Amino acid sequence: MVENNPDIELESRKFVAPEFVFGLDARLLAASYCKKLSAKTIFLATDPEIKQTNWFHEIENQVVKLKLNYLIYSNISPNPRDYEVMEGASVFKENDCNIILAVGGGSVIDCAKGIGIISSNHKHISEYEGVDKIHKPIPPMVCIPSTSGASADVSQFAIINNIEKRYKMAIISKAIVPDISLVDPLVLCTMPPFLNSCTGMDALSHAMEAFVSNASSSFTDMYAIEAIKLIHHNLELTLKSPNDLQARGKMMLASLYAGLAFSNASLGCVHSMAHSLGGFLDLPHGECNAILLPHVVNFNFNSAVDKYKKVAKIFEIPLSGLNSSQIQQKLVEYLFEFKNIVGITSTLGIKGVTKDIVPLLSEKSIKDPCNATNPRTPVEKDHELIFNEAI
């Protein structure tokens, strides 16, 4: 009888989410939302590749049609740099912009968030690293995510590369949650296959880390579980049939769900270590997550056994007759297999990580705020061990 009515978590938890519109052609609402938010001059942030797509030109045409002033800022790199944020903030100010329209993946949206931070708070972006360091709200922000993975369009996170110190700064604050996200599956059809794989594995890492986070809740678990299911069934399909809008829609929904989960439950060692790697060696974030995920799950398993068993069931791993240790092995093996199936076959060694830099990577990664919600509290030597295993 108790099984049919299990206890729920009653500890206080908050949940923050922006307004969002999900569905085909949601992107075409951008100009009207900017107008509703009293746009005078729109700061349209994007990257050089997206700027060339037909669907971006459609967005631009809508802005022109509504006679809104705008400028395009596309000097944004993968793993956005602190100096790009500062340069963008200067452009924002010089052109009297009052609203941000960010069209792109996590790099574009994170950089745009950083520009918004500086335009309102005026110090160097490094001053806002950490949790709740932003005291003035950013300008109104509309996002159109172009990948099914980063979820920056619905999250309280911005990740910016500190070039001088060679690591990624995590900025976490309710103040940088966008006003609205226009989530349109059609834009995913122009993603290159490897970016598709990397961002899909990023979304899986978001969902799995949020699910086992020590700050998880019934709300975040609901979204995390659905994200894992959708990714399991659809990531490989989007690689085989890139124009399948049903599969694209399901991956975009997975990214959205995973973003709502991790924005509120936070993350863990996969991301703290990936931030260190990405900042030091300028590696693709999703690829770093994919490589690290099986190793971190192996490290964490005994601190979140029940939840990892639920994940194993979602992945349709036969569990009958297996003890916890055997389930752990099967789950880790599956994650290695899954990342390989979707085309991420590298190790950290192949990506240029050598044992001599592992202590430096670990020194940086252990300071990342994502460690605070990892189900097993890590120390620097733990990160060293995981990095070495992943080489």
N, C-alpha and C positions, 0 to 999 in steps of 0.2 A: 504493500500500500504506500509506503514511503517512497518507493522507487518511482511511482506515478506522480508524485508531488514533491520533488526534491527541494531542499533549501536553496534560497537565492542569496547572493552577496548583498548585504545590507550596509556595508561600509560606505560612507559618503564618497561620491565620485562626481566630477563635473564632466560635461561633454560640450565641446565647442565645434561648431560647423558653420561655414558660410552658406549663403543662398547659392543654389546651383540649379542649372537647367541641363537635363540629360536628354540627348536624342539627336537624330539627323538634322542638320542645318542649324543647330543651336548656335554655331559660330556667327551666323548672320544676324544675331540679336545684339552683337557687341556695340555697334554704333548707337542703337537706341538706348541701351543701358548707359553708355557714356553720356548721352544727352540728358537722360533722367538724373544723372549724378552731377549735372551742371558743368559739363566740360566746357572749358574755354580753349585750352590747347591740350591735346592728348599727347602724352609721351607713349609712343607705340614701340614697345620693346620686343625684339625678335632676334633671330640669328640669320647669317647670310644665306643658308640653305633654305630655310622656311620662306624667306623673303622672295624666293624665286618660284614658289608653288602657285598654282592657279587658285587654290582655295584661300591663300593669303591675299591675293589680288581682289578676290570677292569681298573679303572683309574690308580692305582698303576702299573699294568702290562704295560700300555702304556708308563709310565715314564721309566720303566726298559727297555722296547723295544727300546726306543730312546737313551739309555745309558746315562741318565741324573742322576747326583748325587742328592740325596734327603734325608731328614730326616722327621720323623713324630712327630709332637707335638700335643698330644691329652689331655693334662692336662687343659682342658677348661670346666668350669661348666656352667649350665644354669644361666643366669644373671652373665656374666663373671666378675671376681674379678680383682681389680687393681693389686694385687700381681701376678696373673696369667699372666697379660700383662708384668709385669716387669721381671718375670721369663722367659717367652717366648722370650723377647728381648735379654736376656743374652744368651739363647740357640742359637738364630739367629746369634749373634755376634761371639760366641765361635766356631761355625761351618762354619764361613765365608759364610753364606747364602747371596744371592743377589736377590732373588725373592720369593714372597709369593703365594702359591696355597692354597686357603681357601675352604674347602669342608664341608659344614654344614649349619645350620640355622643361625639366627641372632646372637646368642651368639658366635658361632665360628667366623663368619665374623667380628663382632665388635671387638672381642679379637684380631684377626689377624690385623685389622686396627690399633689397639692400639700398637701392636708389631711393625708394620711398622713405626708408629709415633716415637716411642722411638729409633728405629734403626737409624733414620735419624736426630732426634732432641735432643736425649740424656738426657732429664730431666725426672722427674717423670711424669707419665701419668696425674696426677691431674693438672699439670701446663698448660694443653691444653684444660681444660674445658671451654666451651663457644663457641663463634663464631669467626672464623678466627684467632685462636691463633697459628696455625702451620705455621712455616716459611720456612721449607725445605720439599720438596716432599718426600713421602714415597717410598720405593722400588716398582718396578713393581708388580702388584697384579692381579691374575686371580682368579675368584670366581666360584664355583658351588653351588648354593643355594639348600638346601635339604628340604625346607619347602615352602609352598605357603602363605607367610604372612609377614615375616620380611622385605624383600626388601633391606637388607643391601648391597646386591651385586650391587645395582644401585644408592645408596643414598650418600648424603654428611654427613650423621650422623654416629656416633659411640656412643653407650651407655655402660658405664663401671661402675660397682658397686664400690663405695668408701666404703670399709669395715669398716674403722675406724669411719667414720661419718654416716654410714648406710643410704646412698642414692645413686641414680644413677646419674652419671655425664653425661651430654649431650655434646658431642664434635661435632661441626658442621664446616665443612670446605670443600671447593672444593678439597683441597689437599688429601683427603681420599676417593675420588671417585675411585673405582677400574678401572684398565685398560680395563678389559673385564669380562663379566659375561656369563657363559655357562648355559643356562636355559633349563633344561631337565626335562620334566614332568614325565619320568619313575621313577626318584628317589623318587617321592612322594609316591609311592606304599608301601614303607616300613615305612611310618609314622604311629605311634600309633594313634588310633582314637581321643583321647583327645588332643594330640598335633595338629592333623589336625584341630580340632575345634578351638583351641586357636589361631593358626596362621591364620586361615581363618578370625576370628573375628578381629585379629590384622590388616589384610589387609583391612577389611571393615572400621575400625577406621581410618586407614591411608587415605583411599579414602574420607570418609565423612569429616574428619577434613581438608584435603587439599581443598575440594570443598568449604567449608564455610570460609576458611582462609582469613584474610584481605590482604594477599600477593598472592592470587590466580590470575590466568590469563586465557586467552582463551586456552592456551596450557595445563595448569594443569587441568582446568575444563574438557577438552576433555578426558584426561586419567582417571580422578576421576570418571566421569560418567560411562565410559565403565567398570571400575573396579567394581563399585556398581552393575551394571547389571549382570555381570558375577558371582559375589559372590551370589547374590540373587537367581540365577537359578542353581548354581552348588555346593555350599558348602554342602548342605544336601545330594546331590547325591553322592558326594565322600565318605560320611560316609556309605551310603547304598551299594555302589558298589566301593570299594576301588581300584579295578584293572581296572576300566573304564578309559582308557587313554584319551578319549575325555574330560571327566569331569575333570580329573587331569590336562590336558593341559589348559582347560579354567580357572581353579583356579590358575595355574601357571602364565597364562597371566594376570589374575586379580591382582595377587601380583606384577607382573612387572609394570603394568599400575599404580597401587596405589603407588608403590615406586617412579616412575618418577614424579607423582603428588606431593607427600609430600616432596620429596627431594628438590623441587623447590618452593613450596608454604608454606612449613613447616606445623606445626601441631597446637594443641591447648590444652585445659585443660584436655582432656582425657589422653593425654600422659604425661603432666606435673605431673598429680596426680598419674598416673600409675608408673612413675619413682620413685616417693616418696614411694609408697607402695612396689614396687619390691625391692627397696634398703633397706627399714627398716625391712620388714618381709620375704624377699627372696621368693616372690610369682611369679608364672608364668605371664609373661608380657601380653600375649594375654588374659588370663583369667581376669586380672585386667582391661584391656581395655573393655572387653565385659561387665563386671559388671558396669563400670562407664559410658559407652556410652549413655544409655538412659537418665541418670540423667543429663549429660552434655548437651545433645541435648535439654532437657527441659529448662535448664538454658540459653542456647544460642538462642533459637528459635526466639524470637522477634528481634534479631539483624541480622538475616539472613533468614527472612521469605520466600522470593521468592525461595531461593536455597533449603531450607528444603521442600518446596512444590514440587519441582522437584524430590527430593529424594523420597518423599512419592509416587509420580506417578511411579517412577521406581519400587518401592516395590508393585505396583498394589493395593494400598490402595484406595478404592472408596472415591473420594473427592467431588462429586457433592452435592451442597447445603450446604456444611460445611463452617463455618467461620474459621478464622485463629486459634482461640483458640481450636476449635474442631479438626482441622487438626493436631495441636500440640499434642493433647491428643492421636489421632489415631497413629501418627508416633512413639511416645514414647511407646505406648502399643505394637506396632509391633516389636520394637527393643527388648523389654523384651521377647516377644513370640519367636522371631527368635533365640536369644541366648539360650533359653531353648530348642528349637527344636534341635539345634545342640549339646546339651549336657552340656551346661554351666549354671548350675542351682543355683550356690552358690550366696550368698550375701557377702559383706565384713565382716559381723559379723561371718558368718560361717568360713571364712578364717582367723579369729583371730583378726580382727580389733575391738577394744573397744573404747568407747567414750572418755576415758581418754587420749588416744594417738592421737586423731584427731588433737588437736592444734599443736602437734609436726609434724605430717604428713603435715599439711597445711603450717607450717612455712618453711618446706623444699620445698614443691611443688610450692609455689608461686614464688620461686627464679629460677625456671626452665625456660630456654629460650623459650620453646614452648608456654608459655603464651602470648608472644608478638604478635603472629598471631591469637590468639583466636578472633572470631568475636565480642565477648563482653569482655571488659577488666575486668579481675577478680581482686578482692582484697582477702586478706587472709581469711576473714570471709566467702566469697563466697565458697572457697574451703572447709572450715569447714562444711558449710551447705550441700554441695554435698556429702562429706564423710559421714556425719551423715545420710543423706537420703539413702545412699547405704549400710549402716550397716543392 
